[in-house]
Amino acid sequence: MKNKRLVNKLGISYVYGPEDWEATLEHINPKVFSCAEIPGEFLDVKNISDEFKSAGLDIINVKEPLPLPVARSIYGQDRKIVDKIKKQLGLLLKIISGFPCSNVSIDFGIDLAVTNQEKKNSLIGFIKEMTPALHKEGICLCIPSRIPMPPPATSEDYFTFLKETMYGGIRFSADIYPHEIQKSANLADLLRWYRFDMNIVRFIYEPEAGNLLVEKIIANWFEVFEKISYRGPVIFCPKISTSAHFIRECSRLAELVRTFNSGRATEK
């Protein structure tokens, strides 16, 4: 047998999902999707982790626990404000750790910082100051890295930024936009600077615009994951505004995964 079933934990993201997300939980197939990603605003929902556990889903990542305008405006802030942000984030990490959940992804605006050394140093300094809280709560901070990466930032810039934090608990969230990638692109090259430091892979796509994940896209990417020995979670992130469409898309994805697994298992 040449190939085996997918070894990656698969999940569904609610970051771009419908407002009435509660109506969708019982329709997610826990035999295919064992985890979920939630947006930071879900932290205000009482017993949010229990909501997902009752559907057989673990919370694998919290996307933007800090409001995005706050996270992207740390550079240049008064020291007292920065300390307040640190305190707020520390409290949120404690809550998230209790779910339990071991990942948060935060967009600090690194794409704009890599060409501004002062801003870059400021963000690295802030992240270094947060490492004791991250370590205490057992949480990995995942830096969102867009694939494809829009200029002027480069994937090498992100790699350098990561290494300058000098803490192993800072890793990448590889945010893949499959329908924006040129057909001639070498997928392995797109992951070249991330491959040893990826903690999460996310597929972001827009079914409402007619962009669907199909078996060929899945097959091509999972072939790359296998080659680079990526065994971490893969999160599907459909941008859908209605619960009915979200449910249909999750069912379609589950069937796609089952078909894909079946095909891999029978290849000689």
C-alpha positions, 0 to 999 in steps of 0.5 A: 500500500503506497499511501495511508489515511490522513494523519492530520487532525482536521477541524472547522473554523467558525472565524468566518462563519454565520452569526447563528453558529450554534445551529450548526454544531450538531451537524458537524461530523465528529468522525471527520472533524475532531476540532474547531477554531473559534474567533476571539469574540466567542470568548465572551460566550459562557461555557463556550468550550462546553458548547463545542465539546457537546458536539464532539469538537475540541477547540484547537485554536483561538483566532485573534483573542485580542481585537484586531485593531488593538493587536495591530496598534501596539507599536507606538503606544504609551507604555501604560497602554502596552502594559494594559494590553499585556495584562488583558492578553494574559487573562485571556490566555488563562481562560483559553488554557482552561478549555483546554486549548493550546494555540492562539493566532494573533495578527500583530501587523507583521506584514507592515513591520518587516520593512520598519526596523523600529516597529519590528523591534517593538513587536518582537519586544512585546512578544518576548514580554508575553513568553512567560505567560505563554509558557505558564499557560502552555499555549503556542502563539501562532503568527499568521503567515499568508500564502501567497504572501503579498509584497513587500513582505516575504516569507523569509522576512516572517521566518527571520522575525520568528527566529528573533523572538528566540522562543520555541513557543512562537510558531506559524499559522500557514494561512493558505488561500488556494484560489489565489495561488497561480497554477504554475506555483510550486507548493513546496516552495511556498512553504519553504520558510515555514515547514519546520515551524508550522503549528497550524495550517488553515485553508481560507476560501469563499464558497459564496463566491463560487470558490470551493475546495475540490479533491485535486486541491486537497490532494496536491497540498496533502502530498506536500504536507506528507513530504515535509512531515507536517503532522499538525492540524489542518483547519478548513475556513469557509467564509459563509454567512448563513447557517444552512450554507455552512452546514451544507459546506461542512457536509460536503467537506466531510464527504470529500475527506472520506472519498479522498481517504478511501482513494489513498487507502486503495492506491497500490 
